[in-house]
Amino acid sequence: MEYRKLKDQDEDGNSAADDIENLRGKPLSVAASLGGGAVDRTKWKRKSMVTLALTVLTSSQAILIVWSKRAGKYEYSVTTANFSVEALKCALSLVALARIWNNEGVTEDNRLSTTMDEVIVYPIPAALYLVKNLLQYYIFAYVDAPGYQILKNLNIISTGVLYRIILKRKLSEIQWAAFIILCAGCTTAQLNPSSDHVLQTPLQGWVMAIVMALLSGFAGVYTEAIIKRRPSRNINVQNFWLYVFGMVFNAAAIVIQDFDAVVNKGFFHGYSFITVLMILNHALSGIAVSMVMKYADNIVKVYSTSVAMLLTAVVSVFLFGFHLSLAFFLGSTVVSVSVYLHSIGKVR
């Protein structure tokens, strides 16, 4: 066995030497394009597809949430809907894995069995998102819904800062400027005549908004770090473990917030066809986020969700008679400029 291994390595070395010899004398760009051109095109195509999917799915989320309300209220339990989303994502990951096992067989990178060192990091993002979602209920005691949407844009800045600190990824000065402009553009697009009230938000509201932004940014960056720690690991396996712990923590949220209502009225009380569509949309969006984390990064996710916000507003014009303001058009222009600056400002 050792002889065969050494022999194979020797043959690999000879073939590599032959390849180098064949490329000798050719321009560097030609040599690089022979090996990496097709791979780069494939990666770019995959990255573009998952980013487009995330943008489309995210833009329809708010619309489905509005449609799922009756008389302005949720007749279903929000916590059970969140649990259903995690369960559906887990099931879809298992279906994808079953197809892979059927076509390729079970390998070291696509098997569900894992080590404690690998799986122990998965509960952390789920716990962070749970705390953030719980805070979301309490922040409305200090700020109204439009003000909350504006304060949510702090997520953009927190993601950029934590992306630099945790993942050690460098952004150019132009990209940092584009990031700040993106935050300003999203905020401008959401302005309305009562937006000045945001400046009067009590200190508790500001503190909760900043904490939520940090939790959301840290959870996203940490998830990317987990997924990319082992690049060869199948994304569906990583998703499975993420969503299993998501189910556990959302089950805890049901017990904390809606236990009596679920026991008395039933788990699926108040669900409608639109509710089911909303859950499916959130599940597919969550999987698309994981794909973006795997094949792109958190910065792409931030830009994707920001553009999705603008698409939601445009679609709402036709569905809900929403009127676009001058602030929206100015904000959309600023977001477009930010996207352009980020694309040309990449670190060389």
N, C-alpha and C positions, 0 to 999 in steps of 0.2 A: 504493500500500500504506500509506504513512504517513497519507494522507488518510483512508482507511478506518479505520485504527487510531484516529486522533484522533476520527473521527466516532463509532465504537463507544464510546470512552471518554466522549464527550459524552452519548451516549444513556444510558449507564450512570449518569452523574452526574445526568441529568434524572430517571431512574426512581428513583434513591435519594432525590432531593429530593422527588419525589411521595410516596414511602413515608413520609418524615419528616413531610410535610404531613398525610398521612392519620392519622398517629399523634399529631399535635399535639392537645393538649387531653385525651388519654387518660391514665389513671394509668400510672405508670412500670412497675408490675408487669404490667399488661395488655400494654404495648408489648414488654416483655421476653419474656413468655410466648408471644407470637405468633411470635417468631423462634426462641427457644431451647428451648421446652418439649418439642417433638417430638425435637429433637436430643439433649437431655439424657436423655430417656427411652430413646432408642436406645442411647446410650453406657452408661447404667446397666444396661440389659438385657444388652448384650454383655459388660460387665465382670463381671456376676453369673454369666453362663454360663461364661466361661473360668475364673473362680475356683472355681465348683462342680466343673467338670471336673478342675481341678488337684487339688482336695481328694480327690475320689473316686479318681483315678488314683494319687495319692501314697499313699493309705491302703492300697491293694492291693499296693504295691511290696514291702514287707517280707514279706507273706504269700507272694508268688510266689518271692521269694529263698529263703525257708525251704523251700518245696516243691521248689525246684530242687536242693537238696542231697540227697545219697545217703549214708546212714550218717554224717550230720553233716559231710560234706565236699563241695566242689565237684569234680565229675568233669570239668567243662569248664574252659577257660581264661577267667578273668575278663577279661583284657585283650582277648581276641578278642570276648567278649560286648560289651564297651564299644565296640569298633570297629564291631561290627554295629549297635549302637544308633545311632551317629553316621551310618553309611551309610544306615540305614533312614529316619532323620529327613531326611537329604538327599534321598532318593528321594521321600518323601512331599511335601516342599516343591516338588520339580520337578513332581510330578503336579498339585498345587494350582495351580502357575503355568501348566501346560499348559491347564487348564480355563479359567483367567482369560484367557489369550491367545486361546483359541478363542471365548470369549464377548465379550470387550471389545477384543481386539487388543493389540498390543504398544505400550506407551506409555513415556514417560520414567521413570515411577515403577515399572513392573513389568518392565522389561528387565533381563536378567542382566548385560549389559555395564556396567562401572562405571569409575571413575577410581582411580588408585593412592591418592589421598588418602582415598577412602572405604573401600577394601578393606584398607588397611594396619593399621587398628585392630582388625580381626576376630581376628587370631591371639592377641591379648593375653589375652582370657578363656580361650581353649582352653589356653594355656600355664599360666595360673594354676591351672586345674582339674587339669591334669596333675600339677603339683607337689604340689597338695593331695592328690590320690589316691595318689601315691607315698608321701607322708608317712603316709598312713593305714595303710600296711603296717607301718611302723616304730614307730608309737605303741603298738601292742599289745605291744611288748617292755617297756613301762613301766606299762600299765594294762589291766585286763580289759575284756571286751565291755560289761558293764553300766556300768562306770565311764566307758567311752568315750562311751556314749550320753548320760550326764549331762554330760560335758565338751563335747559337741557343742552344748549349749544356749548356749554362749558365742557361737555364730553369731548368735543373736538380737540380743545387745547390739552386736556388731561391725557388723551390718547397719544398725542404727539410727544409730550414730555416723557410719559412712561415708556413709550416705544424706544426713545433714546436711552433712558436710564436702564431699563431691564434687558432689552435685547441688544443694547450697544450698537444700534443701527444709526448711522450718521445721516443727517439731513443737511442739505446745503442751505445757505442763507436765503436763497430764493425760495426754497421749499418751505422754510419756516415762515417767511413773509406770506407765501401762498396759503399756509395753514391759518394764519391770523386773519387774512382776507376772507377765507372760507367761512370762518366763524362769524365775521362781520356781515358777510353776504347772507348767510342763513338767518341771522337775527334780523337784518333789514327786511328780508322777504316776509317775515312773520309779524312785522309791526302793524298795529292798528291804532285807532284814536285813543284807546285806553292803555296803550303799552307803557306810558310814563309811570303807571302804578308800580311797575317792576322795581323802579328805583326806590320805592317806599316799602319794599319787602322787609319785614323785621329781620333782625340778626339771625334768629333761629332758622328762618327760611333760607337765608344765604348759606348758613353753615350746612344745612341738610342738602342743599343743591350742590355745594362743593364736594361734600362727602359722597353723594350719589355719583357725581361725575368721576371722582377718583376710583370708586368701586367699579363702575362700569368700564373705565379705561384700563384699570389693573386686571380685571377679569378677562377682557379681550386680549390684552398683551400676553397675559399668563397662559391663556388658552393657545395662542399662537406658539409660544415657547414650548408647550407640551407637545403639540402636534408636529412641530419641526425638529424636536429633539431626536427623533428617530425617523429620518426622511423616508426610508424604505418601508416603514410600517404602513399597512393598508389603512386608508382614511376611514373606512367603514368600521374597522375594529376600534380605532380611536374614538369615533363617534359613539359607538355602542357603550363604551365605558363612561364617556362623558354624560350620555343620556340616562344611563342607569342611575347614576348619582343625582342627576337632575330629577328623576322620578322620586327618589328617596326624599330629597329636600322639599319638593313640591307636595309630597304626601304629608310632610311635617307642617307645611303651610296650611293645608286643609284642616289638620287637627287643631292648629292654633286659631284659625280665623273662622272657618265655616263648618266645624264639626257638627254642631246641633242642626244646622240647616240641611246638611247632607244626610244626616241620619233620619230626619223627619220628612224631608221632601224627596230624597233620592239623589244619586250622584249626577244623573243627567237631567234633573229638573230644569225646565225652561229652555232646553236646547231646541234649536230649529235647524232648518236646512242651511241657512246663512251661518249659523254658529259652527256647523260641521265644516263648511267651506273655509271659515276663518281659521279653524284649528288646522286644517290641511295646509292652508297658506302659511301659517306660522311654522309648521313642521318643515315644509320645503324651504322656507326662508332660513331656518336654523341650520339645515344641512348645507344650504348654499353658503352661509357664513363660514362653516367649517371648511368648505372647499376653498373659499377665498383665503382663509388662514393658511391652508396647506400649500396652495399654488401661487398665492400673492402675499398680501400682508395686511395689517390693520389699517394702514394709511389708505389703501385701495378701498377697504370696507367703509371707512369714514366718508370718502368721496362718493362712493356708490350710494350710501344711505342719504347723503346730502342732496344728490341729484334726484333720488327717489322722492324726497320731500317736495321738490318743485313739480315733479310729474304728478304727484297726488293732487296738488293744488290745481293744476291744469285740468285733470280728469274731473275734479269736483265741480268745475264750471258747468260741465254737461250733465252731471248726475244730480247735483244738489243746488244748481243755480248760484254757485259761489261766484262772487265778483272779485276779479283780480285788481289790486290797487297799484298805484304808482310805485309804492314801496316794494311790491312783489317783483315788478319788472326791473327795478334798480338792483334788488337783491339777486335776482337771477343772472343779471349781467355780471355782478361782482363774483358770483360763484363760478360762472364760465371763465372769467379771467383767472380765477384761482386754479381751476383745473389746468388751464394752459400753462400758467407759471410753474405748477408742480411738474408737468411733463417735460418742460425744457430745462428745469433746474436740477435734474438728477445729478448726483455726485458721480463724477467720472472716475 
